[in-house]
Amino acid sequence: MTLPECIQYAERNNPTLQSANLDVNVAEIRLKQTRLQMAPVVTANAGQNFGYSHGSEQFSINGNYSVNAGVEIFNGLNTYNSIKQSEIQLTQAQLQEEQQKNQVRIQIIRSYLTILMNQEMLEYQRNVLASSRQQVAEGEQKYKVGQILESDYMMLQAQYLADSTSMENTLIAINNEYVSLRNYMNMSRAQALSVVLPDSAQLAASMVVPELDEVLRRTFDYLPDVKMSRNAVEIAEYDVKIAKSAYYPSLSASAGVGTGYNAAYGNGNSGLVSGLYKGLSESIGLSLSIPIYKQSSVRNNVKVKNIQVQQAELALKTTEEQITKEIEIYYLDLKKAYNNFQLSELQKSAYYANYMAYNQRFQYGAITTVDLLQQQTNYLNILNNYMQNKYNYLMQLKVLDVYTGQPVTL
C-alpha cells in the first residue's frame, strides 16, 4: 500500500475515527431535532369509560376523543438562534473528527517512513555485509599464508558477525513497525501488508522547504484547531441571543377538534344520550405570554453569556498566537533538518568512497585490519546519521502537509 492508501484505510477502519464519526452523526440528529421545533406539535387523546349503576340497573358507556395541534409563532427568535447554533455545533463535531484524523495521519506517516528508512538502511547493510564476507574470505587466505596475524583474522570475523547482527536487528525493527502500522490502520495480521517504495527522483524533487508566509496562510485556512476556536466564539454569541429571547413576549397558536358520547342501557331499554356527531366540537386559539419580572434572572443570564463571549474571544486570540508561534518554531526546525540532511548526504558519499578506497588498499596489503575496520565504522556511523537526517526531514515535511491541509503523498 502507498502512504495515501494507508491513510485512507485508517480513516475507514480506525476505531478512534469511527467513534468521532458517530459523534458527527449525533450532532446531525440534534440539528434535525432543533429544526423540527418550528413544526407544530400534534397530540391525540382518547378516553373510554364503562359503568354500572345498581340503583337504576343501568349500564353506561361514554367516550371522549380529541386531536390538538399547537405551534410556536414567536419566541424572541429563540428557535431560530438555536438552529443556527446547532449548525455550528455540527461543524464543530466535523472539525473534531478532522482533528482526530490528523493525529492518525501523523502516526501513520511516522510509522510508514520508519519502515522506509529501515528498508533503505537494509540495502546499504546488505552491501556492507557482502563486503565484510569478502574481507573474511580474503583474511582467511592471508592468515593461512602468514600475511596477517590471527588477531587480525578474528577481528574480521567479529566485524562480519557485527554487520550480520545489525542487519538482523534492522529486519526486526521493520517487523515491529509493521505491527504499529497495522494497529493504526486496524488491520489484522491475516492481511498481507507491505509499503510501496516511492520513486527516488520524484521524492527528491518534492523535498523542498516552502515559504513561511505560505505555510502560515495555509495553516490558518485549514487547521481545525483555529476553526474550532472561531466557532466557539460564534456559539457563545448565539448563547447571548438565546438568553436575550427571554426578554420578549412569546406567541403561540393552537387548534383542536374533539367529540364524545354517553350511552346507557338497562331495564330492557337502551338509548343514545349523545352521539359522536352531536358531540363534535372545534377550537382555535392564540396564547400570548409577556414577561414582566423574573427576579432579574434574564438580565443576569445575559451578562454571564456576554462574559463567556469575551472568554471565547480571548481563547481564540490565544490559540492564534500559540499556533503562529508553534508553526514558526516548527518551520525553523524544518530548515535545520533540511540543512542537516543536505550535509549528511554529502558526507555519506564521501565516506563511502573513502571506505571503498581503504577496502581496495586492504586487498593489496597496503593497510592493516584496524585501519580498514576504522574506516568501515566511520562510514556506518555517517550512513546511520544520513538515514536519520533524511527521514527526519521528510517526516517533518509530511507532517507539515497535514497541518496545512495538503495531500500527503510521497
C-alpha positions in Angstrom: 0.0 0.0 0.0 1.1 3.5 -0.7 1.1 6.1 2.1 -2.2 7.7 0.9 -3.8 4.3 0.7 -2.7 3.5 4.3 -4.2 6.8 5.5 -7.5 6.2 3.6 -7.7 2.7 5.0 -7.2 4.0 8.6 -9.8 6.7 8.1 -12.3 4.0 7.3 -11.3 1.4 9.9 -9.6 3.1 12.9 -11.8 2.8 16.0 -11.0 6.3 17.2 -12.1 7.8 13.9 -15.2 5.6 13.8 -16.1 6.9 17.2 -15.5 10.5 16.1 -17.8 9.9 13.1 -20.6 8.7 15.4 -20.2 12.0 17.3 -20.9 13.7 14.0 -24.0 11.6 13.4 -25.3 12.6 16.9 -24.7 16.3 16.0 -26.6 15.8 12.8 -29.6 14.2 14.6 -29.6 17.1 17.2 -29.6 19.6 14.4 -32.6 17.9 12.7 -34.4 17.8 16.1 -33.7 21.6 16.6 -35.1 22.4 13.2 -38.3 20.4 14.0 -39.0 22.8 16.8 -40.5 25.1 14.2 -43.1 22.4 13.3 -46.4 22.1 15.1 -46.9 19.7 17.9 -49.9 17.4 17.3 -51.4 15.1 20.0 -54.4 12.8 20.1 -56.3 11.8 23.2 -58.9 9.1 23.6 -60.8 8.1 26.7 -63.4 5.3 27.2 -65.3 4.6 30.4 -67.7 1.8 31.4 -70.0 1.9 34.4 -72.9 0.2 36.0 -75.5 1.6 38.5 -77.1 -0.9 40.9 -79.8 1.6 41.8 -81.1 2.2 38.2 -79.8 -1.1 36.9 -78.3 0.7 34.0 -75.0 0.0 32.2 -73.4 3.2 30.8 -70.7 3.8 28.2 -69.1 7.1 27.5 -66.1 8.2 25.4 -64.2 11.3 24.6 -61.8 11.7 21.6 -59.8 14.7 20.5 -56.9 15.9 18.3 -55.0 19.0 19.2 -52.2 20.9 17.5 -50.0 23.8 18.8 -47.3 25.8 17.1 -44.9 28.5 18.4 -45.3 31.6 16.3 -42.8 33.9 18.0 -40.5 33.3 21.0 -37.9 36.0 20.7 -36.2 34.1 17.8 -35.1 31.5 20.4 -35.8 28.6 18.0 -34.1 30.4 15.0 -30.9 31.1 17.0 -30.9 27.6 18.5 -31.0 26.2 14.9 -28.0 28.4 13.9 -26.1 27.4 17.0 -26.8 23.7 16.3 -25.4 24.1 12.8 -22.2 25.4 14.2 -22.1 22.6 16.7 -22.4 20.1 13.9 -19.4 21.9 12.2 -17.6 21.6 15.5 -18.1 17.8 15.6 -16.9 17.6 12.0 -13.8 19.6 12.9 -13.1 17.4 15.9 -13.3 14.4 13.6 -10.8 16.1 11.2 -8.6 16.8 14.2 -8.7 13.1 15.1 -7.9 12.2 11.5 -4.8 14.4 11.6 -3.5 12.7 14.7 -3.9 9.3 13.0 -2.4 10.6 9.8 0.7 11.7 11.6 1.0 8.4 13.4 0.8 6.6 10.1 3.3 8.9 8.4 5.8 8.3 11.2 5.3 4.5 11.1 5.4 4.3 7.3 8.5 6.4 6.9 10.3 4.5 9.7 9.7 1.3 7.7 11.0 3.0 4.5 14.1 4.3 6.4 14.9 0.8 7.8 14.3 -0.8 4.4 16.7 1.7 2.8 19.2 1.1 5.6 18.9 -2.6 5.0 20.0 -2.3 1.4 23.2 -0.5 2.5 23.8 -3.0 5.2 23.5 -5.9 2.7 26.3 -4.2 0.6 28.4 -3.8 3.7 27.8 -7.4 4.8 28.8 -8.6 1.4 32.0 -6.6 1.7 32.6 -8.0 5.2 32.1 -11.5 3.9 34.7 -10.9 1.2 37.1 -9.5 3.7 36.7 -12.6 5.9 37.4 -14.9 2.9 40.5 -12.9 1.9 41.6 -12.6 5.5 41.4 -16.4 5.9 43.7 -16.8 2.9 46.2 -14.2 4.2 46.2 -15.8 7.7 46.9 -19.2 6.2 50.0 -17.9 4.4 51.1 -15.8 7.3 50.4 -12.3 5.8 48.2 -11.3 8.8 48.0 -12.2 12.4 45.4 -14.5 13.9 44.1 -11.5 15.9 43.5 -9.6 12.6 41.6 -12.5 11.2 39.5 -12.8 14.3 38.7 -9.0 14.1 37.4 -9.5 10.5 35.2 -12.4 11.7 33.9 -10.3 14.6 33.1 -7.4 12.2 31.3 -9.7 9.9 29.2 -11.0 12.8 28.5 -7.4 14.0 27.4 -6.4 10.4 25.2 -9.5 10.3 23.6 -8.7 13.7 23.0 -5.1 12.6 21.2 -6.4 9.5 19.1 -8.8 11.6 18.2 -6.0 14.1 17.1 -3.8 11.2 14.8 -6.6 10.0 13.3 -6.9 13.5 12.8 -3.1 13.6 10.9 -3.3 10.3 8.6 -6.1 11.5 8.0 -4.2 14.8 7.0 -1.1 12.9 4.6 -3.1 10.7 2.9 -4.2 13.9 2.4 -0.5 14.8 1.2 0.4 11.3 -1.3 -2.4 11.3 -2.5 -1.2 14.7 -3.1 2.4 13.5 -4.9 1.0 10.4 -6.9 -1.6 12.5 -5.7 -4.3 10.0 -5.5 -7.9 11.1 -2.3 -10.0 10.8 -4.1 -12.2 8.3 -4.0 -9.4 5.7 -0.7 -9.1 3.8 0.8 -5.6 4.0 4.0 -4.1 2.5 4.8 -0.5 1.9 5.4 0.8 -1.6 8.9 2.3 -2.2 8.5 5.8 -3.6 10.1 6.9 -6.8 13.5 8.3 -5.7 13.7 11.1 -8.3 10.1 12.2 -7.6 10.7 12.1 -3.9 13.9 14.2 -4.1 12.1 16.8 -6.2 9.4 17.1 -3.6 11.7 17.6 -0.7 11.7 21.4 -0.9 11.2 23.8 2.1 8.1 26.0 1.4 8.0 29.7 2.3 6.9 30.6 5.9 4.2 33.1 4.8 2.6 30.4 2.7 2.8 27.9 5.5 1.1 30.3 7.9 -1.6 31.2 5.4 -2.4 27.5 4.7 -2.4 26.6 8.4 -4.9 29.3 9.4 -7.1 28.5 6.4 -7.2 24.8 7.2 -6.2 23.8 10.8 -9.3 22.5 12.7 -7.9 24.0 16.0 -8.2 27.5 14.7 -11.6 27.0 13.1 -12.9 25.4 16.3 -11.8 28.4 18.3 -13.6 30.7 15.9 -16.7 28.6 16.0 -16.6 28.7 19.8 -17.0 32.5 19.7 -20.0 32.2 17.4 -21.6 29.5 19.6 -21.1 31.9 22.6 -22.6 34.8 20.7 -25.7 32.6 19.9 -25.9 31.8 23.6 -26.3 35.6 24.2 -29.1 35.8 21.6 -30.9 32.8 23.0 -30.7 34.3 26.5 -32.0 37.7 25.2 -35.0 36.0 23.7 -36.4 35.7 27.2 -36.9 39.5 27.2 -39.6 39.2 24.5 -43.2 38.0 24.6 -44.0 34.6 23.2 -46.9 33.9 21.0 -48.3 30.5 20.2 -51.4 29.2 18.3 -53.4 26.1 19.0 -56.3 24.3 17.3 -58.2 21.2 18.2 -61.2 19.0 17.3 -63.0 16.6 19.7 -66.1 14.6 20.2 -67.7 12.4 22.7 -70.8 10.3 23.6 -72.7 8.9 26.5 -75.0 5.9 26.2 -76.9 4.0 28.9 -78.5 0.5 28.7 -80.8 -1.2 31.3 -84.3 -2.5 32.2 -84.7 -3.7 28.7 -84.3 -0.2 27.3 -81.4 1.4 25.6 -80.8 4.9 24.4 -78.1 7.1 23.0 -77.9 10.2 25.2 -75.5 11.9 22.9 -73.9 10.8 19.6 -70.5 11.3 18.2 -71.7 13.8 15.6 -73.7 15.9 18.1 -70.7 15.9 20.4 -68.3 17.2 17.7 -66.5 20.4 18.6 -63.7 22.5 17.2 -61.5 25.1 18.8 -58.8 27.6 17.8 -56.8 30.0 19.9 -53.8 32.2 20.4 -51.8 32.5 23.6 -49.6 35.4 24.4 -47.1 35.4 27.3 -45.5 38.6 28.3 -42.5 38.5 30.7 -42.8 41.3 33.3 -40.4 40.4 36.2 -38.3 37.3 36.7 -36.1 38.4 39.6 -33.5 39.8 37.2 -32.6 36.2 36.1 -32.8 37.0 32.4 -30.6 40.1 32.7 -28.0 38.3 34.8 -28.1 35.4 32.4 -27.4 37.7 29.5 -24.5 39.2 31.4 -23.0 35.8 32.1 -23.3 34.9 28.4 -21.6 38.1 27.3 -18.7 37.3 29.6 -18.5 33.8 28.0 -18.2 35.5 24.6 -15.3 37.6 25.9 -13.7 34.4 27.2 -14.1 32.7 23.9 -12.6 35.6 22.1 -9.6 35.6 24.4 -9.3 31.8 23.8 -9.3 32.4 20.1 -6.6 35.1 20.3 -4.5 32.8 22.5 -5.0 29.9 20.1 -3.9 32.0 17.1 -0.9 33.4 18.8 0.1 29.9 20.1 -0.3 28.3 16.7 1.7 31.1 15.0 4.5 30.6 17.5 4.5 26.8 17.1 4.5 27.0 13.3 7.3 29.5 13.2 9.4 27.2 15.6 8.4 24.1 13.6 9.5 25.9 10.4 12.9 26.8 11.8 13.3 23.2 12.9 12.3 22.1 9.4 15.0 24.3 7.8 17.5 22.9 10.3 16.5 19.4 9.4 16.9 20.2 5.7 20.4 21.6 6.2 21.4 18.5 8.2 20.1 16.3 5.5 22.0 18.1 2.8 25.2 17.9 4.8 24.9 14.3 5.7 24.1 13.3 2.1 27.4 14.8 1.0 29.2 13.1 3.9 27.7 9.8 3.1 29.0 9.8 -0.4 32.5 11.0 0.7 32.8 8.4 3.5 31.6 5.6 1.2 34.2 6.5 -1.4 36.8 6.6 1.3 35.7 3.2 2.7 35.8 1.6 -0.7 39.3 3.0 -1.3 40.6 1.6 2.0 38.9 -1.7 1.1 40.9 -1.8 -2.1 44.1 -1.0 -0.3 43.5 -3.7 2.2 43.1 -6.3 -0.5 46.7 -5.4 -1.6 48.0 -5.5 1.9 48.7 -1.7 2.0 46.9 -1.1 5.3 46.2 -3.0 8.5 42.9 -4.6 9.5 42.5 -2.0 12.2 42.7 0.8 9.6 40.1 -0.9 7.4 37.6 -1.5 10.2 38.0 2.0 11.5 37.0 3.4 8.1 34.1 0.9 7.9 32.9 2.1 11.3 33.2 5.7 10.2 31.2 5.0 7.1 28.5 3.1 9.0 28.2 6.0 11.6 27.8 8.5 8.8 25.3 6.3 7.0 23.2 6.0 10.1 23.3 9.7 10.5 22.3 10.3 6.9 19.3 8.0 7.3 18.2 9.7 10.4 18.6 13.2 8.9 16.9 12.3 5.6 13.8 10.7 7.1 13.6 13.2 10.0 13.4 16.0 7.4 11.0 14.0 5.2 8.8 13.3 8.3 8.7 16.9 9.3 7.8 17.9 5.7 4.9 15.4 5.5 3.6 16.4 9.0 3.6 20.0 7.8 1.5 18.9 4.9 -1.0 17.6 7.5 -1.0 20.9 9.4 -1.6 22.9 6.2 -4.3 20.6 4.7 -2.2 19.4 1.8 -2.5 15.9 0.2 0.0 13.6 1.9 2.0 11.8 -0.8 5.5 10.6 -1.4 
